[in-house]
């Protein structure tokens, strides 16, 4: 066998390994972030406070990191997309996500947060006049059925309205994240992560200024010396915000967006393990069934999309 083929295979295996490790670690951080935020909210911080810490901290870290890199110059025509994607998409996604965990079960929220790919497809169908195949439609319906099962399940207790509200907020958060992905799809392929993310997080932090007035009243600042919550805040800002967002783009370049998107279905697994381990929630059969339905639906949708792309178009 020629030496060049061996070297090429080794490089390919190395790229695949690095790509899978990057997205696995990022997914682990995203999953653990859910029970951590649930623990902080509302005993130590409100949803507004966590949003300020996460977006403000992320903004500072990305701008600090850009001082040690050679950031790309952003074209003026791309700034409207950055302002829309960051100031509305990312801000609303993070804010509604934190607010949903104020009321809902963290495992339910994690399952609902697997829906952005479904919303991306629907946005393309509605606004870009895409034509989904029958298999894609079946997959979308199956995924929505799983989400509806999560949203409507187990509301017989005294605070069923709060749980339902939390699940609906998580659904809205998923839609906002899908909007974020669609709006910033073009710039994401044009610029390096730090170059783009520093502006996106700056745009997302600007609306946080409207929430900053109540921050000094947060219980965290008035309950003595507790290092645990502060360490959790450092984790939320550093790992699922700064590091995870930096890891996703290189992973896409190394192993492709399709494989990266599949890892998203591990978020509820990591969130469920973390929630159960620290006693925040218990895993129920309906959650397992709903998760299986959402995953099966998205696999059907992806398969239908691949078949449609592989079919030659008659001219």
N, C-alpha and C positions, 0 to 999 in steps of 0.2 A: 504493500500500500504506500503511495507517495507520502513523503513527510508533510507536504503542504496540506493534505487531507486530514492527517492526524492533528496537525496544529489547528486547522479550521474547526474540527469537531470539538477539540478541547476548549477553544475560545467560545464556541456556541454553548457548550455545557456550562462554562463559567458564567456567561451572560445570563443564561436561564436560571442558574442558581442564585446569582446576585439579584435578579429581578424578583424571583419568588420570595427571597428572604426580605427584601425591601417592603413588598406589599403585605407580607405576613406580619411583620412588625408593625407596620402602619395600621393594619386591621386590628391587631391586638390592642393597640393604643385606643383606637376608636371604640372598641367593645368595652374596655375597662372604663373609659370615660363616662359611660352611661350610669353605672352604679355609683361612681365617685360623685357625679353631679347630683344624683338623687340623694346621696348622703349629706351633701352640703346644703341642699335646698329643701326646706326653708330654715332648718335649725341654725345654720351659721350665716348663710347669705340668701338674699332673695334672687329671683330669676334675673332681675335687672342688674344686680351686683355681679353675678357670675358672667353675664354678657359683657359687662364693662371690663372685668378682669381678663376674659378670654380674648376679646377683640383688641383691647388696648395693649395687653401683654404681647399678643401675636404681632401687632403692628410694630411695637418697639423692637422685638426680636428680629423681624424681617428687615427693618431699616438698619439695625445694627449689623446684621450679617452682610448687608449689601455694601457696607464700608470696606469689607475684606474681599469682595468679589469685584468683577468688572461687569456691572449690570448693563443690559441692553438699553438703548434709548427707545422709549415708547413713542410710536407715531401718534401725532395729534388726533388722527381720525379714529384711533382705538380708545381714546379716553372716555367718550360717551358710553361705550360698552363696559369699560372698567367701572365707571361711576354707577351704572345701572346694575351690573352684576355684583359689585361689592356693596354699594350703598343700599340696595334693596334686596337682592338675592341672598348674599351671604349674611348680612345683618339680620334679615327676617328669619332665615334658616336657623341661625344660632339662637336668636331671641325666643322664637317659638319652640325650639327644641328644649331650651332650659325651662321655659314656662310649662311645657307638657310634663316634665318630670316633677313639677310641683304637685301634680295631681295624679298622674298615672303610674301604673306598675312599670318598673324599668325594663322588664322583659317584653311587655307589650310594646313599649316605645321602640325597643331595638328591632322587633319584628316589623313594625310599621316603617321603620327607617330603611328597609330594604326596597322600598317602592320607587325611589327616584328614577331608576331605569325605565319603569313603566310610564311614569309621567313624561320622561324625555321622548319616548315613542309617541305618546298622545299629543304632545306639543308639536312634534314634527308632522303628525297627521293633520292637526287642526290648522296650524299656521303655515306649514310648508307644503301642504296638500299631498302628503305622502299617502300611499295606498297599501295598507297592511294586507297580508295574505290571510286566508282562513285560519291557518295554523297560528299566526301571530295574534289574531283576534281571540282565539280560544285561550292562548297563553295569557293574554291581558285579562280576560274575564276570570280565569282561574286565580291569577294573582290578586285581583281585586276581591274575589270571594274570600281568600285567605285573610286579607286586610279587614274586610267587613266582619269576619268571624271574631277577630281580635278586638275590634272596636266595640262590638255589641255584647261580647261575652262577659259573664260574671258581674252583672249590675244589679243584683238583688239586695246588696247590702245597704247600709244607711247612707253611704256617700257615693252611691252609684252615679249620680249626676256629675260629681267631680271627676270620677274615673273616665266617664264618657267624654267630658270636656277635655281631659288630658290626652286621650287617644285622638280626638279630633284635631287638637293642636299639633300633635305629632304628625298627623296626616298633612296638615297645612305646611308644616316644616319641611316634609318630604317634597311637596310641590315647589316650595321656594328654592330648595337645593337643586331640583331639576331645572328651574329657570336659570339659576346661577350657572349650571353646566352648559345649557344651551346658549346663553348670552355670551359666555366667555370661551366658547369652543374655538373660535378663530384665533383670538390672541394667545390662547394656551399653546397652540402649535407654532406660534411665531417667536415667542420669547422664552428665555430661561426662567425657571421657577421663581428665583428670588427677585428677578427683575420685575416680574408681573405681580407676584404676591405682595410685595411691599406696597404697591399702589392699591391693590384690591383691599387689603386690610386697612389701609388708611381711609379709603372710601367707606368701608364698613364701620369704622370707629366713629366717624363724624356723627351719625345718628345717636351714638351712645352718649353724646354730650347732653342729650335731652333727658337721660336717665340718671345722670351723675349726682343730682341733688340729694337723693335719699341714701347715697352710699355711706356717709358718716354714721348713719343710724343702724347699720348692719350689726346683728348680734355678735359677729366675730370680733368687733372692736370693743365690746363692752362685757366680755365674759372671762376676763383674766388671761393667763398665759396658757394657750392651747396650741401646741405645735402641729398636731395632727391635721387640723383643717388647713393650716397654712401650707403644709407639705402637699396636701391634695390640690390646692390652688396652683402651686408650682408645677405639679404633674399636668394639670389640665392645660396650662398655658404652654408648657414646654413640649410635652409628648403628643397628645392628640391634635394640638393646634399647630405648633411650629414644625416639629419633626415629621409628623405624618403627612402634612401637606407638601413638605419638601420631598418625601419619599415616593409619592404617587407618580409624579411625572417621569422620573428616571425609570420606575418600574414599567410604565407604559412603553417607554422606548426600548426596554430590554426584552419584554415578553409579550407586549401587545395589549391593547385596551380590553379585548374580549376576556383574556385570562385574568386580568386585573379586576374586571367587573365581577367575576365569579367569586373572588375572595370576599366581596361585600356580604355574601350570605353567611360568612363566619362571624360577622359582628354580633348577631343575636346569641351565638354559641358562647363567645367570650363574655358577653354581657350577662347571660344567664348564669354562667359559672361564677362570675364575680358577685352577682346579686345574691345568689344562694350562699356563697361562702361567707359573706358579711351579714347575712340574715335580713336582707332588704326585701326578698321576695321568694316565692316558691314556684317551681315549674309545674304547670298544669298541662293536662293532655290536650286541651283545645289549643294551647300555644304551640305545641309540637305539630299538631295537625295543620294549623294555619301556616306555620313556617314551611312545612312540606308542600302545601298548596302554592305558596308564593314562589318557592324555588322551582317547583315543577312548571309553574306558569311561565317563569322567565326562561327556563331551559327550552320550553316549547317555542316561545317567542324568538329566542336567539336562533333556534334551528330553522324556524320559518323564514327568518331574515336571511340566513346564509343560503337557503335553497332559492330564495327569490333573487339574490345577488348572483347566484351561479347559473340561473336560467337566462339564456340569451334572449335579448329583446328583438322582436321582429320589426323590421323597418319597412 
